[in-house]
Amino acid sequence: MPNYDFRFKPTGQITERFMSIAEMETFIKDNPDYEVAFLKMQVGDPVLLGVKGVPSDFTNHVIAPIENRLFKKRRETRFATKKAQV
């Protein structure tokens, strides 16, 4: 669930709340004096963050044949030499 920044229209005070999208929509409907303020965008790639890995089907059936043809079973990554996955 994301964090949302809300601006209280009469005073301009900003508050941050942690809620789902559905909760945010009902909060805005129930509280017309609040509006969503987009102060910062929190976007991240789940694969690079380590939350979600690359699907094994994609790795085995798409990446591995390309690596086998182009890199002759080994390829250089920014970390080390890596064997092709099959």
Backbone bond lengths (Angstrom), bond angles and torsions (degrees), N, CA, C in turn:
res aa  C-N    CA-C-N  psi(-1)  N-CA   C-N-CA  omega(-1)  CA-C   N-CA-C  phi
1 M - - - 1.451 - - 1.525 108.86 -
2 P 1.306 116.26 140.10 1.461 119.73 -177.34 1.525 112.93 -88.47
3 N 1.317 113.98 165.64 1.460 122.15 172.09 1.518 107.74 -92.85
4 Y 1.326 116.15 138.71 1.455 121.26 177.54 1.521 109.13 -120.97
5 D 1.318 116.09 141.38 1.458 122.22 174.30 1.517 107.61 -100.45
6 F 1.333 116.31 127.19 1.453 121.82 178.65 1.521 109.40 -115.55
7 R 1.322 115.52 137.74 1.465 121.45 176.63 1.530 107.82 -106.32
8 F 1.352 115.59 127.70 1.447 120.96 174.48 1.522 106.40 -81.94
9 K 1.331 117.36 113.47 1.469 122.75 -169.55 1.534 114.03 -58.19
10 P 1.342 120.66 -44.35 1.465 118.52 -177.06 1.539 114.11 -64.85
11 T 1.325 117.99 -36.83 1.470 119.66 -176.32 1.523 113.33 -106.16
12 G 1.340 117.72 -20.78 1.460 120.82 -177.45 1.516 113.10 82.45
13 Q 1.334 117.89 6.81 1.460 122.04 179.80 1.526 109.89 -70.11
14 I 1.333 116.80 138.06 1.469 123.42 -178.39 1.525 108.85 -105.89
15 T 1.327 116.07 131.83 1.458 121.32 173.64 1.521 108.43 -126.70
16 E 1.314 115.91 149.72 1.463 121.60 -179.28 1.519 108.42 -111.97
17 R 1.329 116.21 133.67 1.463 121.40 180.00 1.524 110.07 -133.64
18 F 1.313 114.91 146.36 1.461 123.59 179.75 1.522 107.68 -103.27
19 M 1.347 117.75 111.79 1.468 121.20 -177.59 1.515 110.48 -159.41
20 S 1.322 114.97 166.98 1.458 120.08 177.97 1.529 109.92 -79.00
21 I 1.316 116.32 171.90 1.468 120.87 179.79 1.527 110.11 -64.54
22 A 1.328 116.58 -42.07 1.468 119.76 179.82 1.524 110.66 -63.46
23 E 1.332 117.49 -42.20 1.466 120.89 177.18 1.519 111.12 -63.09
24 M 1.332 117.39 -38.88 1.456 120.97 178.90 1.520 111.03 -63.76
25 E 1.336 117.39 -42.82 1.455 120.99 -179.91 1.533 111.52 -64.19
26 T 1.333 116.85 -41.87 1.466 118.84 177.97 1.528 110.95 -69.46
27 F 1.329 117.91 -35.13 1.462 120.76 177.46 1.531 110.48 -61.92
28 I 1.320 117.79 -42.96 1.468 121.85 179.34 1.532 110.63 -65.55
29 K 1.342 117.33 -39.73 1.468 120.47 178.92 1.528 111.67 -67.07
30 D 1.341 115.75 -40.58 1.468 119.99 -177.99 1.520 112.95 -77.08
31 N 1.330 118.26 -23.39 1.467 122.91 -177.06 1.528 109.47 -124.40
32 P 1.314 118.02 85.24 1.464 119.81 -176.88 1.524 114.23 -68.83
33 D 1.339 117.58 -14.08 1.466 120.29 178.42 1.523 112.48 -79.59
34 Y 1.331 118.03 -6.66 1.462 122.40 179.09 1.519 109.84 -106.21
35 E 1.326 115.65 146.92 1.452 121.75 172.86 1.527 108.47 -135.94
36 V 1.311 116.19 153.90 1.463 120.62 179.42 1.520 108.37 -75.33
37 A 1.326 116.27 128.91 1.465 122.15 177.92 1.523 107.62 -111.30
38 F 1.314 116.81 120.32 1.463 121.17 -179.53 1.527 108.48 -90.97
39 L 1.329 116.26 91.05 1.464 121.06 -178.21 1.523 111.27 -90.40
40 K 1.312 117.06 -43.60 1.463 120.14 -179.86 1.513 108.92 -143.40
41 M 1.287 115.31 143.01 1.460 120.79 178.86 1.526 107.82 -100.52
42 Q 1.312 116.38 128.30 1.452 121.75 179.49 1.523 108.27 -109.08
43 V 1.326 115.29 92.41 1.457 121.08 -177.22 1.519 107.97 -121.33
44 G 1.308 116.89 135.77 1.453 120.79 178.33 1.518 110.79 -148.25
45 D 1.309 115.53 151.84 1.454 121.40 177.21 1.525 107.91 -84.09
46 P 1.334 119.79 118.45 1.457 120.52 -176.59 1.519 113.64 -63.12
47 V 1.335 118.31 -28.66 1.462 120.21 178.91 1.525 109.93 -70.79
48 L 1.335 117.13 -46.05 1.460 119.65 179.54 1.521 112.31 -68.20
49 L 1.318 117.59 -31.06 1.458 121.17 178.45 1.522 112.08 -77.69
50 G 1.319 117.77 -11.78 1.451 121.04 178.16 1.515 113.66 85.25
51 V 1.314 117.81 8.14 1.450 121.02 179.99 1.519 110.54 -77.10
52 K 1.321 116.07 -36.46 1.459 121.33 -177.40 1.517 108.26 -137.37
53 G 1.313 116.92 136.98 1.452 121.11 179.40 1.515 112.19 -92.98
54 V 1.300 115.34 166.41 1.462 120.97 175.52 1.525 107.68 -68.56
55 P 1.331 119.27 135.20 1.468 120.49 -179.91 1.526 111.47 -58.58
56 S 1.329 115.95 139.08 1.466 120.38 -177.12 1.520 112.13 -65.72
57 D 1.338 117.98 -32.16 1.466 119.61 176.95 1.518 110.99 -61.61
58 F 1.319 117.23 -42.61 1.463 121.11 178.57 1.524 110.22 -64.89
59 T 1.323 116.72 -43.76 1.460 120.53 -179.39 1.520 111.38 -64.11
60 N 1.323 116.95 -44.50 1.468 120.62 -175.19 1.523 114.06 -77.81
61 H 1.319 117.97 -34.97 1.461 120.31 -172.64 1.525 114.54 -103.69
62 V 1.308 118.17 -13.16 1.462 120.51 179.04 1.521 110.98 -115.53
63 I 1.320 116.97 -54.90 1.466 121.26 -176.05 1.529 111.71 -71.48
64 A 1.338 117.60 -44.13 1.465 120.72 -176.02 1.534 112.93 -60.63
65 P 1.335 120.89 -45.71 1.472 118.90 177.26 1.531 113.00 -62.69
66 I 1.309 116.73 -36.44 1.467 119.31 177.48 1.515 110.22 -65.69
67 E 1.334 116.66 -44.28 1.466 120.00 178.73 1.527 111.04 -62.77
68 N 1.323 117.44 -39.62 1.463 120.52 -179.14 1.526 111.35 -62.79
69 R 1.318 117.18 -40.40 1.460 120.18 -179.21 1.523 112.82 -76.66
70 L 1.300 116.49 -43.86 1.464 119.82 -172.33 1.521 114.55 -88.27
71 F 1.309 117.31 -35.32 1.461 119.83 -171.30 1.519 113.21 -110.86
72 K 1.308 118.99 6.68 1.467 123.38 175.69 1.532 112.05 52.75
73 K 1.329 115.74 50.65 1.466 123.88 175.80 1.525 114.37 75.88
74 R 1.310 119.94 -6.25 1.465 121.42 178.23 1.516 108.44 -139.24
75 R 1.283 115.79 147.52 1.457 119.13 174.94 1.520 109.53 -144.35
76 E 1.304 114.84 153.77 1.465 121.14 178.34 1.527 108.60 -91.09
77 T 1.305 115.61 129.31 1.452 120.00 172.42 1.520 106.90 -111.97
78 R 1.294 116.36 178.48 1.464 117.99 178.91 1.526 111.41 -72.79
79 F 1.341 117.33 -10.26 1.447 120.57 -179.42 1.530 112.63 -101.16
80 A 1.330 117.60 -41.78 1.466 120.91 -177.72 1.520 108.77 -176.31
81 T 1.326 115.83 -178.82 1.450 120.30 174.38 1.522 108.23 -77.59
82 K 1.321 116.68 134.22 1.449 120.98 -173.72 1.517 109.37 -125.85
83 K 1.341 116.47 137.07 1.450 120.86 175.58 1.508 109.47 -76.81
84 A 1.319 116.93 149.69 1.460 121.90 177.71 1.519 109.90 -68.15
85 Q 1.308 117.03 145.50 1.453 121.88 179.84 1.518 109.87 -96.43
86 V 1.306 116.13 132.54 1.462 121.04 174.75 1.506 108.15 -146.51
